[in-house]
Amino acid sequence: MPSLPHSIGDNRYIDGGYRSNENADLAAGYGRVLVLSPLGGRSRAPLDWRIHLAAPVDELRARGS
């Protein structure tokens, strides 16, 4: 079941895991990136969905991170 947004002041927030496990793609453009992966980069999704940690890490490296 998806996490519902919560309001804090005028801002709305959702659990980051609802978007993806690591949100590593949000670090694009930074030279050095440290990704903390609570699930060890694993996912039950098929590899061709490209949501396993290796996919966003490859994209970060391709963009110079």
C-alpha contacts under 8 A as a table, 3 or more apart, distances in Angstrom:
res1	aa1	res2	aa2	distance
2	P	18	Y	6.61
3	S	14	I	6.46
3	S	15	D	6.27
3	S	18	Y	6.78
4	L	14	I	6.45
5	P	12	R	5.97
5	P	13	Y	5.21
5	P	14	I	4.69
5	P	15	D	7.81
6	H	12	R	5.42
6	H	13	Y	5.22
6	H	14	I	6.47
7	S	10	D	6.76
7	S	11	N	5.63
7	S	12	R	4.42
7	S	13	Y	6.32
8	I	11	N	5.44
8	I	12	R	6.34
8	I	13	Y	7.65
14	I	18	Y	7.17
15	D	18	Y	5.57
15	D	19	R	7.68
16	G	19	R	5.56
16	G	20	S	6.59
16	G	21	N	7.24
16	G	22	E	7.83
16	G	23	N	7.17
17	G	20	S	4.91
17	G	21	N	4.75
17	G	22	E	7.09
17	G	23	N	7.84
18	Y	21	N	7.49
19	R	23	N	7.17
20	S	23	N	5.46
20	S	51	I	7.54
21	N	37	S	7.18
21	N	38	P	7.57
21	N	39	L	7.48
22	E	35	V	6.97
22	E	36	L	6.87
22	E	37	S	5.70
22	E	38	P	7.70
22	E	53	L	7.41
23	N	26	L	5.85
24	A	27	A	5.76
24	A	28	A	7.85
24	A	35	V	6.33
24	A	53	L	7.94
24	A	56	P	6.15
24	A	57	V	7.06
25	D	28	A	5.67
25	D	56	P	5.72
25	D	57	V	7.74
25	D	59	E	7.70
25	D	60	L	6.81
27	A	30	Y	5.99
27	A	33	V	6.73
27	A	60	L	7.61
28	A	60	L	5.74
28	A	63	R	7.03
28	A	65	S	6.83
29	G	60	L	7.86
29	G	63	R	6.98
29	G	64	G	7.14
29	G	65	S	6.38
30	Y	33	V	6.60
30	Y	64	G	7.87
30	Y	65	S	5.59
31	G	64	G	6.59
31	G	65	S	4.38
32	R	65	S	5.66
33	V	65	S	6.69
37	S	40	G	5.10
37	S	41	G	5.85
38	P	41	G	7.63
39	L	42	R	5.66
39	L	43	S	7.66
41	G	52	H	5.79
41	G	53	L	4.49
41	G	54	A	7.16
42	R	52	H	5.91
42	R	53	L	6.94
43	S	46	P	7.93
43	S	51	I	7.47
43	S	52	H	5.82
45	A	49	W	6.77
45	A	51	I	7.42
45	A	52	H	7.77
46	P	49	W	5.67
46	P	50	R	7.77
47	L	50	R	5.59
47	L	51	I	7.27
47	L	52	H	6.71
49	W	52	H	7.95
50	R	54	A	7.99
50	R	55	A	5.31
50	R	56	P	7.65
51	I	54	A	7.94
51	I	55	A	6.25
51	I	56	P	7.22
52	H	55	A	5.83
52	H	56	P	7.57
53	L	56	P	5.79
53	L	57	V	6.25
54	A	57	V	5.14
54	A	58	D	5.99
55	A	58	D	5.18
55	A	59	E	6.36
56	P	59	E	4.94
56	P	60	L	6.13
57	V	60	L	5.04
57	V	61	R	6.23
58	D	61	R	5.17
58	D	62	A	6.15
59	E	62	A	5.01
59	E	63	R	6.31
60	L	63	R	5.17
60	L	64	G	6.48
60	L	65	S	5.26
61	R	64	G	5.11
61	R	65	S	4.91
62	A	65	S	7.38
